[in-house]
Amino acid sequence: MSYAHLLFLYVTLTLGTLCAVAIYSELRRRRFGPAHPEDRVFRCAKCGLVYTDDADVDRSRCSQCGKLNEPVVF
């Protein structure tokens, strides 16, 4: 084999190994990482502030003016 073929094979194997390790680590991170929390979006009827709160909250208090608000339905 020529030096060009050996160099090509070395670079290809190195890049392939790096790609495989990156894909494996991303899959592990997604599998064992915390799930993305679902939040509700609220818009204050008094001051117009748009904010989020936990999904289990039916009404949320505005952090700017203190008014209780219903979630926004899209």
N, C-alpha and C positions, 0 to 999 in steps of 0.2 A: 504494500500500500504506500501511496505517496504521502508526503507530509501534509498536503492540502486535505486529503481525505481523512487523515487522522485528526487534524485540527477541526474539521467540520464535525466529525463524530463526537469529539470531546465537547465542543460548544453545544451541539444538539442535545447530548445526554445531560449536560449540566443545566441547561435551560428547562428541559423536560422534567428533571428532578425538582428544580425550584418551583415550577408550576404545580406539580403534584403535591408538594409540601404546602404550598399556599392554599390550594383547593381543600386539602385535608384539614388544615387548621381553621379555615373559614367554616367548614361543615361542623367541626367540633364546637366552635364558638357559638354557632346558631343552635346546636342541639342542647348544649349545657348552659347557655346564657339565659338571663332572665327574659321572660316573655314581654313583649311590648304591651304596656298597659293601655287599655282602652279608656279614653277620657271623653267627657261630654263638653260641648262648647256652650258657653253662656254669653248672653249680651245683656248688659244692664239697661233696663228701661229708663232709668233716671239719668245716668251720666254717659251711657253709650259705650262703656268699656267692654271689650271682648276678652274673655278669659276662659280657662278650662278648669274642670274639677273632676273628681273620681266618677267612675261610671255608676256606682251604686247610690249616688246622691240625686234625689229628685228635684230639689231646689237648692240653690247655692247663694251664699251671701257675697255681694260685690266687695272686693277688697278696697275699693276707692271710696265708696259712699255708704256701704253697709246695707243696701236694699237687697231683699231676697228676689231671685230671678228664676224663671223656668228655663230649661235647656232649649237651644235653638234646634229646630227640626229642619233638616236639609231635604 
